[in-house]
């Protein structure tokens, strides 16, 4: 699944300035931000494992295979 970064930036990015310097993000914004950050850490770990299996070299072929893997993985929520 391709994630629309603008969507995630809108919800997980910095809140709009309201003139108050101590503005705390709302609950939904914090939850979405935590989900996005968790997903990014998971993706980073998967990339590191993928590269480790390939001997640590990122060739054109490995980049293509990695991209295919990341775009084709199933993004369902477990029951």
mmCIF file of the N, C-alpha and C atoms, coordinates in Angstrom:
data_MODEL
# 
_entry.id   MODEL 
# 
loop_
_atom_site.group_PDB 
_atom_site.id 
_atom_site.type_symbol 
_atom_site.label_atom_id 
_atom_site.label_alt_id 
_atom_site.label_comp_id 
_atom_site.label_asym_id 
_atom_site.label_entity_id 
_atom_site.label_seq_id 
_atom_site.pdbx_PDB_ins_code 
_atom_site.Cartn_x 
_atom_site.Cartn_y 
_atom_site.Cartn_z 
_atom_site.occupancy 
_atom_site.B_iso_or_equiv 
_atom_site.pdbx_formal_charge 
_atom_site.auth_seq_id 
_atom_site.auth_comp_id 
_atom_site.auth_asym_id 
_atom_site.auth_atom_id 
_atom_site.pdbx_PDB_model_num 
ATOM 1   N N  . UNK A 1 1  ? 0.844  -1.177  0.000  1.00 0.00 ? 1  UNK A N  1 
ATOM 2   C CA . UNK A 1 1  ? 0.000  0.000   0.000  1.00 0.00 ? 1  UNK A CA 1 
ATOM 3   C C  . UNK A 1 1  ? 0.887  1.238   0.000  1.00 0.00 ? 1  UNK A C  1 
ATOM 4   N N  . UNK A 1 2  ? 0.624  2.167   -0.851 1.00 0.00 ? 2  UNK A N  1 
ATOM 5   C CA . UNK A 1 2  ? 1.370  3.407   -0.909 1.00 0.00 ? 2  UNK A CA 1 
ATOM 6   C C  . UNK A 1 2  ? 0.695  4.410   0.012  1.00 0.00 ? 2  UNK A C  1 
ATOM 7   N N  . UNK A 1 3  ? 1.469  4.955   0.928  1.00 0.00 ? 3  UNK A N  1 
ATOM 8   C CA . UNK A 1 3  ? 0.911  5.909   1.877  1.00 0.00 ? 3  UNK A CA 1 
ATOM 9   C C  . UNK A 1 3  ? 1.036  7.320   1.331  1.00 0.00 ? 3  UNK A C  1 
ATOM 10  N N  . UNK A 1 4  ? -0.023 8.075   1.425  1.00 0.00 ? 4  UNK A N  1 
ATOM 11  C CA . UNK A 1 4  ? -0.019 9.472   1.003  1.00 0.00 ? 4  UNK A CA 1 
ATOM 12  C C  . UNK A 1 4  ? 0.609  10.287  2.127  1.00 0.00 ? 4  UNK A C  1 
ATOM 13  N N  . UNK A 1 5  ? 1.846  10.729  1.912  1.00 0.00 ? 5  UNK A N  1 
ATOM 14  C CA . UNK A 1 5  ? 2.567  11.431  2.969  1.00 0.00 ? 5  UNK A CA 1 
ATOM 15  C C  . UNK A 1 5  ? 1.897  12.736  3.348  1.00 0.00 ? 5  UNK A C  1 
ATOM 16  N N  . UNK A 1 6  ? 1.176  13.357  2.414  1.00 0.00 ? 6  UNK A N  1 
ATOM 17  C CA . UNK A 1 6  ? 0.486  14.589  2.751  1.00 0.00 ? 6  UNK A CA 1 
ATOM 18  C C  . UNK A 1 6  ? -0.630 14.325  3.757  1.00 0.00 ? 6  UNK A C  1 
ATOM 19  N N  . UNK A 1 7  ? -1.301 13.207  3.618  1.00 0.00 ? 7  UNK A N  1 
ATOM 20  C CA . UNK A 1 7  ? -2.354 12.842  4.567  1.00 0.00 ? 7  UNK A CA 1 
ATOM 21  C C  . UNK A 1 7  ? -1.765 12.679  5.951  1.00 0.00 ? 7  UNK A C  1 
ATOM 22  N N  . UNK A 1 8  ? -0.676 11.901  6.045  1.00 0.00 ? 8  UNK A N  1 
ATOM 23  C CA . UNK A 1 8  ? -0.069 11.658  7.345  1.00 0.00 ? 8  UNK A CA 1 
ATOM 24  C C  . UNK A 1 8  ? 0.551  12.916  7.927  1.00 0.00 ? 8  UNK A C  1 
ATOM 25  N N  . UNK A 1 9  ? 1.155  13.746  7.085  1.00 0.00 ? 9  UNK A N  1 
ATOM 26  C CA . UNK A 1 9  ? 1.729  14.995  7.570  1.00 0.00 ? 9  UNK A CA 1 
ATOM 27  C C  . UNK A 1 9  ? 0.637  15.890  8.124  1.00 0.00 ? 9  UNK A C  1 
ATOM 28  N N  . UNK A 1 10 ? -0.501 15.886  7.466  1.00 0.00 ? 10 UNK A N  1 
ATOM 29  C CA . UNK A 1 10 ? -1.622 16.714  7.931  1.00 0.00 ? 10 UNK A CA 1 
ATOM 30  C C  . UNK A 1 10 ? -2.051 16.307  9.332  1.00 0.00 ? 10 UNK A C  1 
ATOM 31  N N  . UNK A 1 11 ? -2.168 15.002  9.578  1.00 0.00 ? 11 UNK A N  1 
ATOM 32  C CA . UNK A 1 11 ? -2.648 14.537  10.870 1.00 0.00 ? 11 UNK A CA 1 
ATOM 33  C C  . UNK A 1 11 ? -1.539 14.321  11.891 1.00 0.00 ? 11 UNK A C  1 
ATOM 34  N N  . UNK A 1 12 ? -0.344 13.938  11.441 1.00 0.00 ? 12 UNK A N  1 
ATOM 35  C CA . UNK A 1 12 ? 0.718  13.613  12.388 1.00 0.00 ? 12 UNK A CA 1 
ATOM 36  C C  . UNK A 1 12 ? 1.763  14.709  12.500 1.00 0.00 ? 12 UNK A C  1 
ATOM 37  N N  . UNK A 1 13 ? 1.701  15.700  11.604 1.00 0.00 ? 13 UNK A N  1 
ATOM 38  C CA . UNK A 1 13 ? 2.701  16.760  11.619 1.00 0.00 ? 13 UNK A CA 1 
ATOM 39  C C  . UNK A 1 13 ? 2.500  17.717  12.772 1.00 0.00 ? 13 UNK A C  1 
ATOM 40  N N  . UNK A 1 14 ? 3.244  18.769  12.765 1.00 0.00 ? 14 UNK A N  1 
ATOM 41  C CA . UNK A 1 14 ? 3.135  19.772  13.817 1.00 0.00 ? 14 UNK A CA 1 
ATOM 42  C C  . UNK A 1 14 ? 1.796  20.480  13.724 1.00 0.00 ? 14 UNK A C  1 
ATOM 43  N N  . UNK A 1 15 ? 1.166  20.726  14.873 1.00 0.00 ? 15 UNK A N  1 
ATOM 44  C CA . UNK A 1 15 ? -0.111 21.420  14.839 1.00 0.00 ? 15 UNK A CA 1 
ATOM 45  C C  . UNK A 1 15 ? 0.077  22.859  14.379 1.00 0.00 ? 15 UNK A C  1 
ATOM 46  N N  . UNK A 1 16 ? -0.966 23.384  13.778 1.00 0.00 ? 16 UNK A N  1 
ATOM 47  C CA . UNK A 1 16 ? -0.898 24.767  13.308 1.00 0.00 ? 16 UNK A CA 1 
ATOM 48  C C  . UNK A 1 16 ? -0.707 25.691  14.503 1.00 0.00 ? 16 UNK A C  1 
ATOM 49  N N  . UNK A 1 17 ? 0.063  26.708  14.304 1.00 0.00 ? 17 UNK A N  1 
ATOM 50  C CA . UNK A 1 17 ? 0.336  27.659  15.371 1.00 0.00 ? 17 UNK A CA 1 
ATOM 51  C C  . UNK A 1 17 ? -0.941 28.403  15.726 1.00 0.00 ? 17 UNK A C  1 
ATOM 52  N N  . UNK A 1 18 ? -1.270 28.404  17.004 1.00 0.00 ? 18 UNK A N  1 
ATOM 53  C CA . UNK A 1 18 ? -2.480 29.085  17.441 1.00 0.00 ? 18 UNK A CA 1 
ATOM 54  C C  . UNK A 1 18 ? -2.142 30.359  18.202 1.00 0.00 ? 18 UNK A C  1 
ATOM 55  N N  . UNK A 1 19 ? -0.859 30.753  18.183 1.00 0.00 ? 19 UNK A N  1 
ATOM 56  C CA . UNK A 1 19 ? -0.446 31.928  18.909 1.00 0.00 ? 19 UNK A CA 1 
ATOM 57  C C  . UNK A 1 19 ? -0.052 31.605  20.336 1.00 0.00 ? 19 UNK A C  1 
ATOM 58  N N  . UNK A 1 20 ? -0.395 30.426  20.795 1.00 0.00 ? 20 UNK A N  1 
ATOM 59  C CA . UNK A 1 20 ? -0.058 29.989  22.142 1.00 0.00 ? 20 UNK A CA 1 
ATOM 60  C C  . UNK A 1 20 ? 1.131  29.048  22.063 1.00 0.00 ? 20 UNK A C  1 
ATOM 61  N N  . UNK A 1 21 ? 2.256  29.409  22.642 1.00 0.00 ? 21 UNK A N  1 
ATOM 62  C CA . UNK A 1 21 ? 3.483  28.630  22.532 1.00 0.00 ? 21 UNK A CA 1 
ATOM 63  C C  . UNK A 1 21 ? 3.437  27.279  23.214 1.00 0.00 ? 21 UNK A C  1 
ATOM 64  N N  . UNK A 1 22 ? 2.516  27.071  24.158 1.00 0.00 ? 22 UNK A N  1 
ATOM 65  C CA . UNK A 1 22 ? 2.464  25.798  24.879 1.00 0.00 ? 22 UNK A CA 1 
ATOM 66  C C  . UNK A 1 22 ? 1.295  24.931  24.422 1.00 0.00 ? 22 UNK A C  1 
ATOM 67  N N  . UNK A 1 23 ? 0.899  25.069  23.158 1.00 0.00 ? 23 UNK A N  1 
ATOM 68  C CA . UNK A 1 23 ? -0.212 24.292  22.594 1.00 0.00 ? 23 UNK A CA 1 
ATOM 69  C C  . UNK A 1 23 ? 0.157  22.817  22.584 1.00 0.00 ? 23 UNK A C  1 
ATOM 70  N N  . UNK A 1 24 ? -0.706 21.983  23.149 1.00 0.00 ? 24 UNK A N  1 
ATOM 71  C CA . UNK A 1 24 ? -0.491 20.538  23.184 1.00 0.00 ? 24 UNK A CA 1 
ATOM 72  C C  . UNK A 1 24 ? -1.346 19.908  22.089 1.00 0.00 ? 24 UNK A C  1 
ATOM 73  N N  . UNK A 1 25 ? -0.744 19.005  21.277 1.00 0.00 ? 25 UNK A N  1 
ATOM 74  C CA . UNK A 1 25 ? -1.538 18.347  20.225 1.00 0.00 ? 25 UNK A CA 1 
ATOM 75  C C  . UNK A 1 25 ? -2.703 17.568  20.831 1.00 0.00 ? 25 UNK A C  1 
ATOM 76  N N  . UNK A 1 26 ? -3.775 17.474  20.060 1.00 0.00 ? 26 UNK A N  1 
ATOM 77  C CA . UNK A 1 26 ? -4.949 16.741  20.516 1.00 0.00 ? 26 UNK A CA 1 
ATOM 78  C C  . UNK A 1 26 ? -4.712 15.234  20.544 1.00 0.00 ? 26 UNK A C  1 
ATOM 79  N N  . UNK A 1 27 ? -5.633 14.532  21.150 1.00 0.00 ? 27 UNK A N  1 
ATOM 80  C CA . UNK A 1 27 ? -5.519 13.086  21.311 1.00 0.00 ? 27 UNK A CA 1 
ATOM 81  C C  . UNK A 1 27 ? -5.415 12.370  19.968 1.00 0.00 ? 27 UNK A C  1 
ATOM 82  N N  . UNK A 1 28 ? -6.292 12.707  19.023 1.00 0.00 ? 28 UNK A N  1 
ATOM 83  C CA . UNK A 1 28 ? -6.265 12.041  17.717 1.00 0.00 ? 28 UNK A CA 1 
ATOM 84  C C  . UNK A 1 28 ? -4.924 12.267  17.027 1.00 0.00 ? 28 UNK A C  1 
ATOM 85  N N  . UNK A 1 29 ? -4.432 13.497  17.065 1.00 0.00 ? 29 UNK A N  1 
ATOM 86  C CA . UNK A 1 29 ? -3.150 13.813  16.438 1.00 0.00 ? 29 UNK A CA 1 
ATOM 87  C C  . UNK A 1 29 ? -2.022 12.992  17.069 1.00 0.00 ? 29 UNK A C  1 
ATOM 88  N N  . UNK A 1 30 ? -2.035 12.850  18.394 1.00 0.00 ? 30 UNK A N  1 
ATOM 89  C CA . UNK A 1 30 ? -0.983 12.072  19.070 1.00 0.00 ? 30 UNK A CA 1 
ATOM 90  C C  . UNK A 1 30 ? -1.076 10.588  18.737 1.00 0.00 ? 30 UNK A C  1 
ATOM 91  N N  . UNK A 1 31 ? -2.302 10.070  18.638 1.00 0.00 ? 31 UNK A N  1 
ATOM 92  C CA . UNK A 1 31 ? -2.483 8.656   18.283 1.00 0.00 ? 31 UNK A CA 1 
ATOM 93  C C  . UNK A 1 31 ? -1.993 8.397   16.865 1.00 0.00 ? 31 UNK A C  1 
ATOM 94  N N  . UNK A 1 32 ? -2.398 9.237   15.930 1.00 0.00 ? 32 UNK A N  1 
ATOM 95  C CA . UNK A 1 32 ? -1.982 9.056   14.533 1.00 0.00 ? 32 UNK A CA 1 
ATOM 96  C C  . UNK A 1 32 ? -0.471 9.193   14.422 1.00 0.00 ? 32 UNK A C  1 
ATOM 97  N N  . UNK A 1 33 ? 0.120  10.177  15.101 1.00 0.00 ? 33 UNK A N  1 
ATOM 98  C CA . UNK A 1 33 ? 1.568  10.362  15.066 1.00 0.00 ? 33 UNK A CA 1 
ATOM 99  C C  . UNK A 1 33 ? 2.276  9.108   15.591 1.00 0.00 ? 33 UNK A C  1 
ATOM 100 N N  . UNK A 1 34 ? 1.787  8.540   16.691 1.00 0.00 ? 34 UNK A N  1 
ATOM 101 C CA . UNK A 1 34 ? 2.387  7.333   17.247 1.00 0.00 ? 34 UNK A CA 1 
ATOM 102 C C  . UNK A 1 34 ? 2.281  6.169   16.261 1.00 0.00 ? 34 UNK A C  1 
ATOM 103 N N  . UNK A 1 35 ? 1.141  6.058   15.577 1.00 0.00 ? 35 UNK A N  1 
ATOM 104 C CA . UNK A 1 35 ? 0.965  4.983   14.596 1.00 0.00 ? 35 UNK A CA 1 
ATOM 105 C C  . UNK A 1 35 ? 1.923  5.160   13.424 1.00 0.00 ? 35 UNK A C  1 
ATOM 106 N N  . UNK A 1 36 ? 2.061  6.379   12.922 1.00 0.00 ? 36 UNK A N  1 
ATOM 107 C CA . UNK A 1 36 ? 2.949  6.645   11.787 1.00 0.00 ? 36 UNK A CA 1 
ATOM 108 C C  . UNK A 1 36 ? 4.397  6.367   12.187 1.00 0.00 ? 36 UNK A C  1 
ATOM 109 N N  . UNK A 1 37 ? 4.806  6.833   13.365 1.00 0.00 ? 37 UNK A N  1 
ATOM 110 C CA . UNK A 1 37 ? 6.178  6.619   13.817 1.00 0.00 ? 37 UNK A CA 1 
ATOM 111 C C  . UNK A 1 37 ? 6.459  5.133   14.027 1.00 0.00 ? 37 UNK A C  1 
ATOM 112 N N  . UNK A 1 38 ? 5.491  4.393   14.566 1.00 0.00 ? 38 UNK A N  1 
ATOM 113 C CA . UNK A 1 38 ? 5.659  2.961   14.759 1.00 0.00 ? 38 UNK A CA 1 
ATOM 114 C C  . UNK A 1 38 ? 5.819  2.246   13.419 1.00 0.00 ? 38 UNK A C  1 
ATOM 115 N N  . UNK A 1 39 ? 4.990  2.621   12.458 1.00 0.00 ? 39 UNK A N  1 
ATOM 116 C CA . UNK A 1 39 ? 5.062  2.014   11.128 1.00 0.00 ? 39 UNK A CA 1 
ATOM 117 C C  . UNK A 1 39 ? 6.399  2.321   10.463 1.00 0.00 ? 39 UNK A C  1 
ATOM 118 N N  . UNK A 1 40 ? 6.899  3.547   10.652 1.00 0.00 ? 40 UNK A N  1 
ATOM 119 C CA . UNK A 1 40 ? 8.186  3.922   10.075 1.00 0.00 ? 40 UNK A CA 1 
ATOM 120 C C  . UNK A 1 40 ? 9.316  3.099   10.701 1.00 0.00 ? 40 UNK A C  1 
ATOM 121 N N  . UNK A 1 41 ? 9.277  2.909   12.022 1.00 0.00 ? 41 UNK A N  1 
ATOM 122 C CA . UNK A 1 41 ? 10.311 2.091   12.682 1.00 0.00 ? 41 UNK A CA 1 
ATOM 123 C C  . UNK A 1 41 ? 10.263 0.648   12.181 1.00 0.00 ? 41 UNK A C  1 
ATOM 124 N N  . UNK A 1 42 ? 9.039  0.117   12.003 1.00 0.00 ? 42 UNK A N  1 
ATOM 125 C CA . UNK A 1 42 ? 8.884  -1.243  11.493 1.00 0.00 ? 42 UNK A CA 1 
ATOM 126 C C  . UNK A 1 42 ? 9.467  -1.347  10.080 1.00 0.00 ? 42 UNK A C  1 
ATOM 127 N N  . UNK A 1 43 ? 9.172  -0.383  9.237  1.00 0.00 ? 43 UNK A N  1 
ATOM 128 C CA . UNK A 1 43 ? 9.696  -0.372  7.867  1.00 0.00 ? 43 UNK A CA 1 
ATOM 129 C C  . UNK A 1 43 ? 11.212 -0.269  7.870  1.00 0.00 ? 43 UNK A C  1 
ATOM 130 N N  . UNK A 1 44 ? 11.769 0.578   8.738  1.00 0.00 ? 44 UNK A N  1 
ATOM 131 C CA . UNK A 1 44 ? 13.220 0.706   8.839  1.00 0.00 ? 44 UNK A CA 1 
ATOM 132 C C  . UNK A 1 44 ? 13.870 -0.619  9.243  1.00 0.00 ? 44 UNK A C  1 
ATOM 133 N N  . UNK A 1 45 ? 13.246 -1.337  10.188 1.00 0.00 ? 45 UNK A N  1 
ATOM 134 C CA . UNK A 1 45 ? 13.781 -2.649  10.601 1.00 0.00 ? 45 UNK A CA 1 
ATOM 135 C C  . UNK A 1 45 ? 13.717 -3.651  9.452  1.00 0.00 ? 45 UNK A C  1 
ATOM 136 N N  . UNK A 1 46 ? 12.606 -3.637  8.703  1.00 0.00 ? 46 UNK A N  1 
ATOM 137 C CA . UNK A 1 46 ? 12.470 -4.549  7.566  1.00 0.00 ? 46 UNK A CA 1 
ATOM 138 C C  . UNK A 1 46 ? 13.524 -4.254  6.501  1.00 0.00 ? 46 UNK A C  1 
ATOM 139 N N  . UNK A 1 47 ? 13.783 -2.986  6.232  1.00 0.00 ? 47 UNK A N  1 
ATOM 140 C CA . UNK A 1 47 ? 14.804 -2.617  5.255  1.00 0.00 ? 47 UNK A CA 1 
ATOM 141 C C  . UNK A 1 47 ? 16.171 -3.078  5.730  1.00 0.00 ? 47 UNK A C  1 
ATOM 142 N N  . UNK A 1 48 ? 16.474 -2.879  7.015  1.00 0.00 ? 48 UNK A N  1 
ATOM 143 C CA . UNK A 1 48 ? 17.769 -3.306  7.563  1.00 0.00 ? 48 UNK A CA 1 
ATOM 144 C C  . UNK A 1 48 ? 17.938 -4.820  7.432  1.00 0.00 ? 48 UNK A C  1 
ATOM 145 N N  . UNK A 1 49 ? 16.887 -5.590  7.730  1.00 0.00 ? 49 UNK A N  1 
ATOM 146 C CA . UNK A 1 49 ? 16.971 -7.059  7.588  1.00 0.00 ? 49 UNK A CA 1 
ATOM 147 C C  . UNK A 1 49 ? 17.155 -7.450  6.130  1.00 0.00 ? 49 UNK A C  1 
ATOM 148 N N  . UNK A 1 50 ? 16.425 -6.796  5.253  1.00 0.00 ? 50 UNK A N  1 
ATOM 149 C CA . UNK A 1 50 ? 16.520 -7.084  3.822  1.00 0.00 ? 50 UNK A CA 1 
ATOM 150 C C  . UNK A 1 50 ? 17.944 -6.829  3.329  1.00 0.00 ? 50 UNK A C  1 
ATOM 151 N N  . UNK A 1 51 ? 18.519 -5.698  3.733  1.00 0.00 ? 51 UNK A N  1 
ATOM 152 C CA . UNK A 1 51 ? 19.890 -5.380  3.315  1.00 0.00 ? 51 UNK A CA 1 
ATOM 153 C C  . UNK A 1 51 ? 20.905 -6.330  3.940  1.00 0.00 ? 51 UNK A C  1 
ATOM 154 N N  . UNK A 1 52 ? 20.686 -6.746  5.176  1.00 0.00 ? 52 UNK A N  1 
ATOM 155 C CA . UNK A 1 52 ? 21.604 -7.677  5.829  1.00 0.00 ? 52 UNK A CA 1 
ATOM 156 C C  . UNK A 1 52 ? 21.629 -9.014  5.082  1.00 0.00 ? 52 UNK A C  1 
ATOM 157 N N  . UNK A 1 53 ? 20.468 -9.452  4.623  1.00 0.00 ? 53 UNK A N  1 
ATOM 158 C CA . UNK A 1 53 ? 20.404 -10.715 3.868  1.00 0.00 ? 53 UNK A CA 1 
ATOM 159 C C  . UNK A 1 53 ? 21.114 -10.608 2.529  1.00 0.00 ? 53 UNK A C  1 
ATOM 160 N N  . UNK A 1 54 ? 21.219 -9.387  2.012  1.00 0.00 ? 54 UNK A N  1 
ATOM 161 C CA . UNK A 1 54 ? 21.852 -9.208  0.704  1.00 0.00 ? 54 UNK A CA 1 
ATOM 162 C C  . UNK A 1 54 ? 23.343 -8.907  0.828  1.00 0.00 ? 54 UNK A C  1 
ATOM 163 N N  . UNK A 1 55 ? 23.874 -9.011  2.026  1.00 0.00 ? 55 UNK A N  1 
ATOM 164 C CA . UNK A 1 55 ? 25.286 -8.723  2.226  1.00 0.00 ? 55 UNK A CA 1 
ATOM 165 C C  . UNK A 1 55 ? 25.561 -7.249  2.469  1.00 0.00 ? 55 UNK A C  1 
ATOM 166 N N  . UNK A 1 56 ? 24.527 -6.458  2.681  1.00 0.00 ? 56 UNK A N  1 
ATOM 167 C CA . UNK A 1 56 ? 24.686 -5.047  2.989  1.00 0.00 ? 56 UNK A CA 1 
ATOM 168 C C  . UNK A 1 56 ? 24.884 -4.150  1.782  1.00 0.00 ? 56 UNK A C  1 
ATOM 169 N N  . UNK A 1 57 ? 24.843 -4.722  0.600  1.00 0.00 ? 57 UNK A N  1 
ATOM 170 C CA . UNK A 1 57 ? 25.025 -3.910  -0.616 1.00 0.00 ? 57 UNK A CA 1 
ATOM 171 C C  . UNK A 1 57 ? 23.674 -3.570  -1.209 1.00 0.00 ? 57 UNK A C  1 
ATOM 172 N N  . UNK A 1 58 ? 23.510 -2.310  -1.578 1.00 0.00 ? 58 UNK A N  1 
ATOM 173 C CA . UNK A 1 58 ? 22.265 -1.869  -2.192 1.00 0.00 ? 58 UNK A CA 1 
ATOM 174 C C  . UNK A 1 58 ? 22.505 -1.664  -3.683 1.00 0.00 ? 58 UNK A C  1 
ATOM 175 N N  . UNK A 1 59 ? 22.252 -2.712  -4.419 1.00 0.00 ? 59 UNK A N  1 
ATOM 176 C CA . UNK A 1 59 ? 22.388 -2.638  -5.873 1.00 0.00 ? 59 UNK A CA 1 
ATOM 177 C C  . UNK A 1 59 ? 21.049 -2.211  -6.477 1.00 0.00 ? 59 UNK A C  1 
ATOM 178 N N  . UNK A 1 60 ? 21.055 -1.929  -7.758 1.00 0.00 ? 60 UNK A N  1 
ATOM 179 C CA . UNK A 1 60 ? 19.801 -1.574  -8.436 1.00 0.00 ? 60 UNK A CA 1 
ATOM 180 C C  . UNK A 1 60 ? 18.776 -2.697  -8.301 1.00 0.00 ? 60 UNK A C  1 
ATOM 181 N N  . UNK A 1 61 ? 19.246 -3.942  -8.456 1.00 0.00 ? 61 UNK A N  1 
ATOM 182 C CA . UNK A 1 61 ? 18.348 -5.083  -8.347 1.00 0.00 ? 61 UNK A CA 1 
ATOM 183 C C  . UNK A 1 61 ? 17.785 -5.198  -6.929 1.00 0.00 ? 61 UNK A C  1 
ATOM 184 N N  . UNK A 1 62 ? 18.625 -5.018  -5.923 1.00 0.00 ? 62 UNK A N  1 
ATOM 185 C CA . UNK A 1 62 ? 18.151 -5.107  -4.541 1.00 0.00 ? 62 UNK A CA 1 
ATOM 186 C C  . UNK A 1 62 ? 17.173 -3.971  -4.230 1.00 0.00 ? 62 UNK A C  1 
ATOM 187 N N  . UNK A 1 63 ? 17.436 -2.791  -4.747 1.00 0.00 ? 63 UNK A N  1 
ATOM 188 C CA . UNK A 1 63 ? 16.524 -1.670  -4.529 1.00 0.00 ? 63 UNK A CA 1 
ATOM 189 C C  . UNK A 1 63 ? 15.169 -1.949  -5.169 1.00 0.00 ? 63 UNK A C  1 
ATOM 190 N N  . UNK A 1 64 ? 15.177 -2.511  -6.361 1.00 0.00 ? 64 UNK A N  1 
ATOM 191 C CA . UNK A 1 64 ? 13.941 -2.856  -7.059 1.00 0.00 ? 64 UNK A CA 1 
ATOM 192 C C  . UNK A 1 64 ? 13.172 -3.925  -6.278 1.00 0.00 ? 64 UNK A C  1 
ATOM 193 N N  . UNK A 1 65 ? 13.868 -4.960  -5.813 1.00 0.00 ? 65 UNK A N  1 
ATOM 194 C CA . UNK A 1 65 ? 13.215 -6.027  -5.047 1.00 0.00 ? 65 UNK A CA 1 
ATOM 195 C C  . UNK A 1 65 ? 12.674 -5.509  -3.719 1.00 0.00 ? 65 UNK A C  1 
ATOM 196 N N  . UNK A 1 66 ? 13.430 -4.632  -3.064 1.00 0.00 ? 66 UNK A N  1 
ATOM 197 C CA . UNK A 1 66 ? 12.997 -4.051  -1.800 1.00 0.00 ? 66 UNK A CA 1 
ATOM 198 C C  . UNK A 1 66 ? 11.738 -3.204  -2.013 1.00 0.00 ? 66 UNK A C  1 
ATOM 199 N N  . UNK A 1 67 ? 11.734 -2.408  -3.051 1.00 0.00 ? 67 UNK A N  1 
ATOM 200 C CA . UNK A 1 67 ? 10.573 -1.580  -3.361 1.00 0.00 ? 67 UNK A CA 1 
ATOM 201 C C  . UNK A 1 67 ? 9.354  -2.450  -3.644 1.00 0.00 ? 67 UNK A C  1 
ATOM 202 N N  . UNK A 1 68 ? 9.526  -3.507  -4.436 1.00 0.00 ? 68 UNK A N  1 
ATOM 203 C CA . UNK A 1 68 ? 8.412  -4.414  -4.722 1.00 0.00 ? 68 UNK A CA 1 
ATOM 204 C C  . UNK A 1 68 ? 7.894  -5.040  -3.437 1.00 0.00 ? 68 UNK A C  1 
ATOM 205 N N  . UNK A 1 69 ? 8.803  -5.451  -2.559 1.00 0.00 ? 69 UNK A N  1 
ATOM 206 C CA . UNK A 1 69 ? 8.396  -6.066  -1.301 1.00 0.00 ? 69 UNK A CA 1 
ATOM 207 C C  . UNK A 1 69 ? 7.606  -5.080  -0.439 1.00 0.00 ? 69 UNK A C  1 
ATOM 208 N N  . UNK A 1 70 ? 8.129  -3.871  -0.282 1.00 0.00 ? 70 UNK A N  1 
ATOM 209 C CA . UNK A 1 70 ? 7.476  -2.895  0.581  1.00 0.00 ? 70 UNK A CA 1 
ATOM 210 C C  . UNK A 1 70 ? 6.117  -2.456  0.035  1.00 0.00 ? 70 UNK A C  1 
ATOM 211 N N  . UNK A 1 71 ? 5.991  -2.381  -1.274 1.00 0.00 ? 71 UNK A N  1 
ATOM 212 C CA . UNK A 1 71 ? 4.726  -1.955  -1.860 1.00 0.00 ? 71 UNK A CA 1 
ATOM 213 C C  . UNK A 1 71 ? 3.691  -3.074  -1.936 1.00 0.00 ? 71 UNK A C  1 
ATOM 214 N N  . UNK A 1 72 ? 4.133  -4.321  -1.847 1.00 0.00 ? 72 UNK A N  1 
ATOM 215 C CA . UNK A 1 72 ? 3.196  -5.431  -2.009 1.00 0.00 ? 72 UNK A CA 1 
ATOM 216 C C  . UNK A 1 72 ? 2.802  -6.084  -0.684 1.00 0.00 ? 72 UNK A C  1 
ATOM 217 N N  . UNK A 1 73 ? 3.418  -5.690  0.407  1.00 0.00 ? 73 UNK A N  1 
ATOM 218 C CA . UNK A 1 73 ? 3.097  -6.368  1.670  1.00 0.00 ? 73 UNK A CA 1 
ATOM 219 C C  . UNK A 1 73 ? 1.674  -6.033  2.100  1.00 0.00 ? 73 UNK A C  1 
ATOM 220 N N  . UNK A 1 74 ? 1.104  -6.964  2.806  1.00 0.00 ? 74 UNK A N  1 
ATOM 221 C CA . UNK A 1 74 ? -0.293 -6.857  3.228  1.00 0.00 ? 74 UNK A CA 1 
ATOM 222 C C  . UNK A 1 74 ? -0.378 -5.942  4.439  1.00 0.00 ? 74 UNK A C  1 
ATOM 223 N N  . UNK A 1 75 ? -1.164 -4.908  4.351  1.00 0.00 ? 75 UNK A N  1 
ATOM 224 C CA . UNK A 1 75 ? -1.280 -3.909  5.423  1.00 0.00 ? 75 UNK A CA 1 
ATOM 225 C C  . UNK A 1 75 ? -2.615 -4.038  6.140  1.00 0.00 ? 75 UNK A C  1 
ATOM 226 N N  . UNK A 1 76 ? -2.963 -5.236  6.571  1.00 0.00 ? 76 UNK A N  1 
ATOM 227 C CA . UNK A 1 76 ? -4.220 -5.423  7.274  1.00 0.00 ? 76 UNK A CA 1 
ATOM 228 C C  . UNK A 1 76 ? -3.987 -5.341  8.771  1.00 0.00 ? 76 UNK A C  1 
ATOM 229 N N  . UNK A 1 77 ? -5.040 -5.018  9.487  1.00 0.00 ? 77 UNK A N  1 
ATOM 230 C CA . UNK A 1 77 ? -4.966 -4.948  10.940 1.00 0.00 ? 77 UNK A CA 1 
ATOM 231 C C  . UNK A 1 77 ? -5.329 -6.320  11.468 1.00 0.00 ? 77 UNK A C  1 
ATOM 232 N N  . UNK A 1 78 ? -4.452 -6.932  12.307 1.00 0.00 ? 78 UNK A N  1 
ATOM 233 C CA . UNK A 1 78 ? -4.750 -8.275  12.821 1.00 0.00 ? 78 UNK A CA 1 
ATOM 234 C C  . UNK A 1 78 ? -5.966 -8.254  13.734 1.00 0.00 ? 78 UNK A C  1 
ATOM 235 N N  . UNK A 1 79 ? -6.680 -9.387  13.774 1.00 0.00 ? 79 UNK A N  1 
ATOM 236 C CA . UNK A 1 79 ? -7.868 -9.513  14.643 1.00 0.00 ? 79 UNK A CA 1 
ATOM 237 C C  . UNK A 1 79 ? -7.448 -9.727  16.084 1.00 0.00 ? 79 UNK A C  1 
# 
